[in-house]
Amino acid sequence: MRYPTNDLEHFFMPFTANKAFKANPRLMVASKGVECTTHEGRTILDMSSGLFCAPAGHSRPEIADAVSEMLRECAYVAPFQHGQPAAFELARRLKAIMPGELNYTFFTNSGSESVDTALKIALQYHRAKGQGQRIRFVGRERAYHGVNFGGMSVQGMVKNKEAFGPGLVGVLHMRHTWSEDELFVRGQPEKNGVELANDLQRFCDLHGADTIGACIVEPVAGSTGVLCPPKGYLNRLREICDANGILLIFDEVITGFGRIGGKFAGDVFGVTPDIMTMAKALTNAAIPMGAVAVTDHVYKTIMDATPGVEMFHGYTYSAHPAACAAAIAALDIYENEGLFAKAAELSDYFLDAIFSLKDLPVVTDIRGIGLLAGVDLAAKDGTPGARGGQAVQDLWEEGVMVKMTGDTACIAPPFISEKSHIDRMAEGLRNVFGKY
Ligand SMILES: Cc1ncc(COP(=O)(O)O)c(C=O)c1O
């Protein structure tokens, strides 16, 4: 073992029950492909691709080599007023695969930074157009947009705000798109798409369209439990944004890079945003990195209006050379192994396996698209989250990992998974959820 596993006190762990974890730790000391090895030497089948971020499987040597070479050759370049060719190459590579006119990319270090960057780009865009009064943002209930102050403010998961207050003022939330009327739907629900999107129109009518800068949504709400947009929903949001001069931001931190059966959600649903955030899967989780793509129009509006430094925003580690090298190597793997197509091909088999859990008494709803699915479990003794907490431990013992959000299992297998892995996943979920 490279590092001790018996003194865990001093790490203040994120989104974790620290005290319970330290009393009964779940440590991984190695990861390869679709499997991880625990500190006790057991194997865990990773059916959440880490946190939706390692679709090509863990610890890919091609990425390790690219990172290692870059760290020896040019470990760091100050990204303000200087650059490293790898960043420009990565931006070109992304331009080639992103939908619509999304042709310019700003680099960050995480999804949260990408969201806050996207919101700031939206504000600057409107100022560049002489519309600095457009400072309201529209988000959605049950959305997740990371944990920084902008993202926390526009997101709509209650627990993520509870201890920190409301965040930015002037944020409005549309209704979420989950409905009790349509349970166990595979793909997009049929009902209420236009009606729910019209919440944005109501905000325009109530607050004045010219006070709203941007509407941000996850095309498929991921962390909250995989909520597919009802038919017509995203198109209607696009229409309202266009009619009212509002920027549409798609947070594709989970949906990007093949997760839902096409390269990006924009391709799958035929609606492209003005700004798109990315992070997970960009480097196949080898190095932290995020990105924000903007259309030609957004980029040129800001460039043309501003002399000198066009945007007073950036991170010490924006476009870090090692992260760029990791991302280029990851994109090579996705392309060379045809992994986005492989994910799309595996989708039916995966969704069949997930929807086969429908008969379990504890399962109250299932949703899914591509290689992404959410399984709701009934709350235990009326205490939301207790069942999910128990499931994390029980799945650990069963040797299968998925992400639990509250009482919902979020499942996102690596694209390199074989049918036998999907079978084992279904068996493991059935063994655990069947006991409840
Ligand atoms: C849609 C979405 N946006 C933003 C984030 C935040 O990303 P990060 O955890 O890399 O900051 C996440 C993370 O799950 C996400 O799902």
The ligand as a Tripos MOL2 file, in Angstrom:
@<TRIPOS>MOLECULE
LIG
   16    16     1     0     0
SMALL
NO_CHARGES

@<TRIPOS>ATOM
      1 C1        -24.5610   19.2960  -14.3430 C.3       1 LIG1
      2 C2        -23.4060   19.5460  -13.4100 C.ar      1 LIG1
      3 N1        -22.8630   20.7590  -13.3570 N.ar      1 LIG1
      4 C3        -21.8130   21.0290  -12.5640 C.ar      1 LIG1
      5 C4        -21.2700   20.0620  -11.7720 C.ar      1 LIG1
      6 C5        -20.1180   20.3750  -10.8870 C.3       1 LIG1
      7 O1        -18.9570   19.7660  -11.3320 O.3       1 LIG1
      8 P1        -17.6890   19.6410  -10.3640 P.3       1 LIG1
      9 O2        -18.0570   18.6840   -9.2940 O.co2     1 LIG1
     10 O3        -16.6020   19.1610  -11.2860 O.co2     1 LIG1
     11 O4        -17.4010   21.0020   -9.8300 O.co2     1 LIG1
     12 C6        -21.8070   18.7730  -11.8070 C.ar      1 LIG1
     13 C7        -21.2590   17.7030  -10.9610 C.2       1 LIG1
     14 O5        -21.8500   16.6780  -10.7500 O.2       1 LIG1
     15 C8        -22.9040   18.5110  -12.6370 C.ar      1 LIG1
     16 O6        -23.4770   17.2990  -12.6800 O.3       1 LIG1
@<TRIPOS>BOND
     1     1     2 1
     2     2     3 ar
     3     2    15 ar
     4     3     4 ar
     5     4     5 ar
     6     5     6 1
     7     5    12 ar
     8     6     7 1
     9     7     8 1
    10     8     9 2
    11     8    10 1
    12     8    11 1
    13    12    13 1
    14    12    15 ar
    15    13    14 2
    16    15    16 1
@<TRIPOS>SUBSTRUCTURE
     1 LIG1         1 GROUP 0 **** ****
